[in-house]
Amino acid sequence: MRLTGVFSFIPLPQQAVGWYAQSDLNTEVTNMTIALKPRTGTPISHTGYDSQNRSELKPSNFYAAIDWLDITFRAVAGSNEAYDLIGYLEDVTGQVMHFSASHSAFNGQTYDGSGRSRDGIMAWYKAPTVDEFGAFVVGSLKLAFPGSVLTEAITQGLLEWFDVIGDDHQVDCTRIDIALDDREKFIKLGKINRARKQGNFFNCKYTELVASSERGHTDAITLYFGARSSDRRLRIYDKTLESKGKVIGNRWEAQFRRKAAGEVFRYWCDAWKRSPNTVSSALARIVLGVIDFRDRGDGDADRHRCEPLKWFQSFIEAVNADPLRLAVKVEEKTMQRSINWVNRSVSSTLAMIKISLGAEFMPYIEKVVSEGGAKLNNLRREIAYLASPHELLY
């Protein structure tokens, strides 16, 4: 996602995010009137949704904020440019990055430089290189921001900076996590887990429960909806136990990656440009839209025939944010995209096969192409016939 044109978004700081929407459940977020309220030390309720009267709940019992943000500069010419970018980052955040140009590894990736600030802002640099086929690969710089550092001033400065350099450095949002905290534990984790075990949900196939021991509580659980590798994933857990009492309540934490992260980031920025006071409500809508809890009976696959689970509908009304699931655009299939995919994903395998087969490599290629031609559907044939060889890059 290109960030060019984004210039006026400021997220609500995680230390003071509470919101109240005067609208009913079906009112658009653009019409919401929201008043910010500072977070207070409201005691948690261990009785859950069943024993609470909704009219007694205060809107500040729920709050949503950005919990993590990854930004990647996909076009960095070299180490000097990387150091310049790190310098600008230090100017904007007011934090020294302690950046070192030495080889390091993180999450299965190797980097030529890395750094970390006092409050946890992280940076990883990959130098330009040449692949095994002699093609030039441009360098990149990845930045990671924990939500706690995204104050209004820092985020304002970051987005102004991204707006200036977005085109030159191909700035992308590659991951964004949103936390919706249920401060009063309005919905018990056991109720959510029953829905999980019964399959009463839509929007994902993979789900699991992970038990752990937090602060002497052997029954601490985390519920996951969505696979670890998916673009959208929701985890729900007792934040009071996980944070050792620093944060009170149950947390609904949605993680978005790749193209889904870009769509969520755009929506986030647009919500701010409409009205800064709608940002927290907009984030809550996104979290609630990840998983749709409905009574599927005997496994009904038609969402529209299945009624929302009563506790989930009550949660939506208490939070006062209509669930929203953003669609990710599917790129149109083109001949250039197919060539790019072969170059990126198949070239090394073909090189390995060529080494092994030697003189028999070309007969093998002709055989594979002949077999593939027999499997071409009409859409792929049309793409091939309409493509102009003079306009393709290969």
N, C-alpha and C positions, 0 to 999 in steps of 0.2 A: 504494500500500500504506500503510495507516494503521499507525503505529508504537505506538499506544496499548497499554499492557500490557507492552511490552518494557522491562525494567529491569535486567537483570543479565548482559549480554553484554560480554565483554572479548576482543578478538582477540589472537592471539599477535603480539608485536612482530616486524617483519620482520628486525630485527637478530639475533634469536635464536629461530629457528623450525626445530626438527628434531623428528621424531616417530617413534615405534616402536609398531606395533600387534602384540600377541601373538596375535591371532586369525588363523584361516585366511581364505581369500579370501571365503567365504560368510558369515562372522560379521557380524552387524549392528553398525553403528557404536556403538550404545548399550552393547554388551558389550566394546568395545575398552578395553584398558589401555594408556595411552600415556605414555611418559616423555619430558619435554622435555630436549633436549640443546642446548647452545650451538653456534652455527655456528663451525667451525674452518677453518683454512686448508688443508684437504685438497687436494693437487695434482690437477689434472684428468687424465683419461686420454683420449688422442687415438685409442685403438684401438677404442672403441665396444663395442657389445653382443657382437659375434661372438666376440671373443677374451677375454671375461671370464667367470669362473665366478660364478654367482649367489651361491653360498655365501660368497664373499669380500666381497660388498657389505655395507656397513653401513647400517642404516636412516637414519642421518643424512645419507646421500648424497642424500636427497630432502627437500624442505621446501615447504610451501604457505603463502601469506599473501595478505591483501588488498593489492592494488596500487593501487587507486583506488576512491573512494566519492563518489557524488553524492547529496546530500539536498536536496529542494526543499520549501519552505514555500509552499503554494499559496493561502494566504489571509492576506495582509498588508494591513492597512487603509490604511497611508500611510507617509510617510517617517519620522515619529516612531517608529512601531512597528518599522520596519526598523532604525533606529538602536538601539532597545532590544534587538532580537535580536542585532545585531552586538556590542553591549556584553556580553550574556550569553555569546556565543561567545568573546569575549576573556577573560572570567572563567574559562571552562571550560578553554581551551587555554593560557592564560597568554601569548598572543601578540597584539600590536597588529595590527589589520587594515589600517591606513592606508586607510580607506574614504573615497571621494570621491563626492559627489552630483552627478556630471556625466555627460553622455551618452557612451555607449561602445558598441562593437559587438564581439561574440564569437560565432564559429561561426554566422554568418548571422543572429544575433538582436541587436536593439538594446535597451539597458538605460539606466535613469535613474540608476544608481549602481553602483560596483564597488569592490572592495578586495582586497588581497593581504597576507598575513602574511610574516614573515621566512622561514618554512620552507615556504611554498607553498600554504597554505590560501587559497582564493579565494572571493569572494562577488560575486553579481550581483543587482541589485534592479530590478524593474519596478514602476513606480508604477500605482495604480489609474487607469482611464481609461474613456471611453465610446466604444463602437464606432460605426460609421457609421449604425446603426439606432437609436441612443439607448440601447442596453442597457449597463448598468454592468458593467465587467470588473474583478474584484478584483486587487490587486497580488500580487506573489510575490517570494520571495528564494531564490536557488539557492546552495548551498554545495558546494564541491569539496574533497576531502581526499586528498592523495597518501598512499599506504600508509605512508611513512616517518614520518608524524606520528601515526599511530594507535597510540600507546603504550597500555599498560593503563590508566593513570590518565586520559588524555584520553578514551579511548573509553568508560570507565565514566561519566565526567561527561557526555559527549555523550548517551548513551542515557538517563540519568536525566533530562536536560533535555528530550529528545524525548518522554519518557513523560509529563512534566508538561504540555507545550504541544501534544501531538500532535493532539488534537481541535480545539482553537481555531484552529490554523494549517494543518490538513490536511497533515501531514508525510508525504512520500513518499520512498522510495528509488528513484531514477530511473536510476542506473547503478552497477554494481559490477564491478570487474575482479579476477580471482584469478590469481596467478602460482604455478605449480608448477615448481620448479627441479630439473633433473636434473644434479646437481653433477659427476657422473663422466662425463657424456655417454654414458650407458648405451645410448641409442638414437641412431644416427647420423642426421643430417638427410637424407642421401642415401637412406636406407632409407624414411623417411617420404615423401620426394618420389616415390619409385618407386610407392608405394601410391597416392599422389595422382594420378599420371599414368595409372595403370592403372584408376582408378576403384574401387579396393578399399576403399570406406568407405560408411557410411550416416550419416544425420542432416543432411546439407546437400547442396545442388546446386551452389553456386558455390565455386570454389577457384582459387587462383592462386599463382604463385611470383614474388617480387620480389627481384631481385639488386641488391646495393649494394656499396660499397667502404668497409669499416670498418678503420681503422688499417693501411692498406696491403694488406688482404686483399681481392682482387678477386672472390673466390668466395663472399663472404658472402651468404646468402640468408635470406629470411623466407617461410615457408609460411603461407598463409591458407586457412582453411576457414570458409565463410559470407560472405555479402555484407556490405559496409560498412554497409548500412542495416538489417540483420537484427537481431533481438533477441538472438541468440547468435552469437558469432564466436570462433574459435580461431586464434591465430597462434603459430607455433613458430619460434624463431630462436636463434642463438648469442649468449647474453647476455654471454659473455666479451668478444667483439668489440664488441658494442653499448655495453657499460659501460667499455670500455677497461681491462679487467682488474679492475675493482672488484668484480664479481660473477662467480663461476666457474660455468660449466656452460651447458647448453641450457635455455631457458625455454619452457614451455607456458603461454601466457597467454590466459585465457578472459575475454571481455567480454560482460556481460549488460546489456541496456537495457530500459526500459519495464516491462511486466508480468513479463517473465522476471527482471529485476533484483529486483522485489518478492518473487518466489517464492524466489530464492536468498537474499535478505536474511533472510526468515523462517526458512528452513532453517538459516542461519548462527546466528541467535539461538537457535533451539531446540536446536541442538547444544551451545551453551554452557550453556544452562540444564540440560541433562541431565548434562553433565560438562565442565568447562573443558578437560580434557586431550584431548578428542576433537575440538576445533575444527579443528586443522590437518589431521587425517585427513579430516574432513568436507569441507573445502575441496578436498582432492585428489580426492575422489570426484566432486565437481561438475565439475572440470576434465576428468577422464578420461571423463566421461559426455557431453561435448559432441559428440565424433566417435567413431564405432564402426568401427574398422578390421577389415574381414573380407574373405576371399577370395571375390569375386563371380564368378569364372570368366568366363563369357561374358556377364556383365551381369545375373546373377540378381537379381531384385528382392525375393525372399523372404529376409529377414534370417535367419530360423531355419534355412534350408538352407545358409547360408554359415558356414564355420568362421572363428573369429577368427584373424587373422594371428598367426603364432607369436611374432614379435618384440613385438607389442602385448600378447599374453597374458603374455609374460615380463616386460614392463614393468609391467603391472598387479600381478603377483605380487611383483616387486621393490619397488614402491612400497607394496604391501600395503594397497590401498584399492579396494574394489569400486566400479566406475563407477556413477554415479547421474545420471539425467536427469530433472529435475523437470518435471512437466507444468504448463502454464499454463492456468488455467481459462478456458473460453470463456464470455463473458457471455451469458445468455439473451436472445434477441431479444424486445423489447417495443416497443409503440407509442411510449412516451416516448423510448426510445433512438433510434428512427427520426426522431422530431421533432427531437431534439437534434442528430442528424447533419445534417439539412437546415439547421437554424439555423446550425450551425458551418461546414459545408463547401459549402453550395449557395447560401446567401442572397446573398452578394456577386455570384455569377454571375447569379442571377435579377435583381438590381438593374441590372446592366449590360445584360441583355437587355431589361428594361423601358424603359430610357433609349433603346435603339436602336429598339424596335418601337412605342413610344408607344401609341396607341389599339388597336393590334393585339396588345398583350401578353396580354390575357385570353383572346382566341380561341386564341392560341398555347398558353397554359397548359391550356385545356380539351382541346386536341388531344393534348398530351403526356400528360395524365392518362388520357384515353381509351385511348391506345395502351398505356400502362403497365398499365391495368386488364386488358387482354387477356392480359398476361404474368404476372399474379399466380398464384403457386402456392397450394396448399391451406393451407400453414402461414401464409403472409402473410395470406390471407383470414381465417383463424381469429383471428390476432392483431388484425386490424382490427375484427372483429365483437365480440370480447370486451372491447375497450378502452372505458372510460367517458370521454366527452368532458369531463365535469365534474371528472375527476381529473387530466387532462393539463395540463401547463404548456407554453404556446406563445406 
